[in-house]
C-alpha cells in the first residue's frame, strides 16, 4: 500500500514537471530569448550600459595592443653587424659567440647564429654578420632590416681617416631608411681595432662623422632638387637650420670602443665588454 502511495507521488511530481517544461517552452516560442534580453538591457540605467561598453572596448584594445607588441618583439629579434670591408665584423661575430680568436677573410655571404646576452634575463638574439662589400651589403640590409632588433655598425678605427666618407655614406643610408626609422632601431657605432696605436677614439670618430654627415645631407638635398626648383621627396637628416648631431635623430645612437683582436695577441681575450653591455640592454 505504501508502495502505491510513493508511485502516485512520483507520478504527480513528474506530471507537474512536464507541465512546467511545456509552459516554459511555450514562453520561449512566444517571446524569443533575444527579444527578452534586448528588453532587459533597455530597462537598465544608461550609465550602467556605458560602463559595460567602455569595459569591453578597453579589453579589446588591450588584446590588440598586446598581440601587436608581443608579435613585433618576437619578429624583430636580429642584431645586424654591418660596416665596410675589413672593419672586423666577422672576428667580432666569432668573439661574441665563442670568445675565441678566429682567422677570417672577406665575407661574401651572410652568417647567422643565436647569441645569448650577458644579463640576468639571458635574452637571446640572432646575430647576423652582413658582408661589407658595397655591391653586396645593400641587398642583405634590405633583406634583414625588417627583422632587426638593433644595428651594430662596425668601424675600423685604425684607418677611419681614409674611410670617413664611405662610412658616412653607409650611415646616411641607414639613418634615412624608413624601416629603420619606423622601428626606431638602436644604432651602436662600434669603434673597433682600438688595440692599434693609430686608432681614433670614439669621441673623435663621432665628431668627424657628424661633420661629414652634415656636408653629405647638403649635397644629397641638392641632388634631389628637381629641375623646376622644388625639393625631392626624402627624409631630412637631423634638424633643419642646424649643424647635424647624432642627438637629433629619432634613434638611440651609442658609440663604444672595442678590440675584437685583443691587445695582447691572438691568444688573449677580446676587449668587447662595452659592446656586450649595450647588447645586454636591448
Order of alpha helices (4+ residues) and beta strands (2+ residues): alpha-alpha-alpha-beta-alpha-beta-beta-alpha-beta-alpha-alpha-beta-alpha-beta-alpha
